Amino acid sequence: MKKLLEKVSILRMKYDILKQGSEFNIFPILRKISDEVNLHSQLITELLNPYGRHKKNDKFLKIFLKSIQSCKQSSKTTIDFFNNFDIENSTGWNVLKESDKIDIQIRNRTHAIIIENKIWAQDQPKQLKRYHDKIFSMGYQDDNIAIIYLTLDGREPTEYTLGELEVNRVISLSYQNDISKWIDLCIKESSTFPALRETLVQYQQVIAELTGGTIMQQEVQEMLNLFSENEQMPIDAYKIAFNWIHVKWHTEYNFWNELEKAMGEEFSEFKIIDTQKFSSDKLDNVIHGTRNKNPYFGIMLELKELEPDGDKLCFYIERTWGPMMYGFTAVNNKNKRDLSVLNKHKDLVQNSDNPDWWFDYIYFNSDETKINFAAFSENTTLKLVNPSYRTRKIKQIIKKIKYYINDNIKKYN
């Protein structure tokens, strides 16, 4: 097994060097690559739009519809929806972005598709049910409404966001597989349009970076050749792959425990409270679970009381579906964090773009401190397996949040 790891390490170094010459991409220059609204929804809407500037009419749209039909036949929604019309001969499609608070709508006279686009944003209560009811109120029959829940990994929506809808009423798609394959087909369709083709290629690179799929095809082949060298190599590789999920669990569990200890020592004047606190059960749910996964947990510090009802200002460092984040939030006098508490203190919100659950927040998104346990694919996260590296990283985090708290807490006087 040691020999296998040594050879894999040599391969990694080789392809790291090869990738350095092909890293230019226009999208990270213009937007954050996790920007759901202004990058992903904007571009997907433009590509799906028959009247888009791509000049491909409804080609990209129909490729998208056919790809859903072919890969999701087990979904009740897909069977009901696609039994009722012929994709190739369908016409009159309009594609709307951020209309009626719905990320993307695809509609013609008889059929409507809702796309809820989730990169790292939190689910909202009964969100999909509300969107369904809005489209239904426009006169569309229930069987002619499709709801797509689009995430990086294709996870199912939770009961919290489904409302009264059944989970099989929703089509779960992923950027990692479904959108990436659709973009692949769009690239082939654009072979004689160089500017469009290269834009799509760069967007596919963005998807790969977000989903941890940046491995090159040549690297895959060399890895396969390596595993085929002798009979023991694939056995060793399987043992590593089989136990990887356990490595992931223990790495994250150790990280949170060590971070809690370090925060308790550094911020001894504040109290660590149990609200949305990490636990082995919560890690089991998000790593080993299959339904209703909830990645929103972490460590919360009670900082001070907020007048007049005994609510409390808190600092919170949180796991998410993307990079970890931290900032100021609030709980009530029973240490419950809910929207009514945050809404009561709206005057403390530092930025109108902040999510409902935060007064102010920042992602750990720099090269130095970025940690994404959900993807568990970036170097700064993978290296946390090593105890010495984990200790250094926690010291960096403590330094960062200490500066943040000291610099910002005066805003909440």
HUUR-V414685 format. One record per pair of residues at least 6 apart in sequence whose C-alpha atoms are under 6 Angstrom apart, sorted by the first residue. I is the first residue (numbers start at 1). J is the second residue. D is the distance in whole Angstrom. If there is no record, write none. Layout:
[[I:J:D] [I:J:D]]
//
This chain:
[[1:236:5] [25:202:6] [46:52:5] [48:60:6] [48:61:5] [49:95:5] [50:57:4] [50:58:4] [51:57:6] [75:168:6] [76:168:6] [77:169:5] [80:143:6] [81:143:6] [81:144:5] [92:108:5] [93:107:5] [93:108:4] [94:106:6] [94:107:5] [95:105:6] [95:106:5] [96:104:6] [96:105:5] [97:103:6] [97:104:5] [103:116:6] [104:115:5] [105:113:6] [105:114:5] [106:112:6] [106:113:5] [111:144:5] [112:145:5] [113:145:6] [113:146:5] [113:147:6] [114:147:5] [114:148:6] [115:148:5] [116:149:5] [116:150:6] [117:150:5] [118:150:6] [118:151:5] [119:151:6] [120:321:5] [120:322:5] [123:161:6] [124:161:6] [125:160:5] [125:161:5] [126:161:4] [126:162:5] [126:163:4] [127:161:5] [128:161:6] [128:162:5] [129:162:6] [129:163:6] [147:170:5] [148:170:6] [148:171:5] [148:172:6] [149:172:5] [150:173:5] [150:174:6] [151:174:5] [152:174:5] [152:175:5] [152:176:6] [153:174:5] [153:176:6] [154:172:5] [154:173:5] [154:174:4] [156:172:6] [158:292:5] [176:211:6] [187:197:5] [190:197:5] [208:214:5] [212:377:5] [227:233:5] [227:234:5] [251:385:5] [270:302:6] [270:303:6] [271:301:6] [271:302:5] [272:300:6] [272:301:5] [273:300:6] [276:297:5] [277:297:5] [277:298:5] [277:299:5] [278:297:5] [278:298:5] [285:293:6] [286:293:5] [286:294:6] [286:295:6] [295:319:6] [295:320:5] [296:319:5] [296:320:5] [297:318:5] [297:319:6] [298:317:6] [298:318:4] [298:319:6] [299:316:6] [299:317:5] [300:315:6] [300:316:4] [301:314:5] [301:315:5] [302:314:5] [303:313:6] [303:314:5] [304:312:6] [304:313:5] [305:311:6] [305:312:4] [306:312:5] [310:333:5] [311:331:6] [311:332:4] [311:333:5] [312:330:5] [312:331:5] [313:330:5] [314:328:6] [314:329:5] [314:330:5] [315:327:6] [315:328:5] [316:326:5] [316:327:6] [317:325:6] [317:326:4] [318:324:6] [318:325:5] [321:374:5] [322:372:6] [323:371:5] [323:372:4] [324:363:6] [324:364:6] [324:371:6] [325:362:6] [325:363:4] [325:364:6] [326:361:5] [326:362:6] [327:360:5] [327:361:4] [328:359:5] [328:360:5] [329:358:5] [329:359:5] [331:337:4] [349:359:4] [350:359:6] [350:360:6] [364:370:5] [371:381:5] [384:390:5]]
//
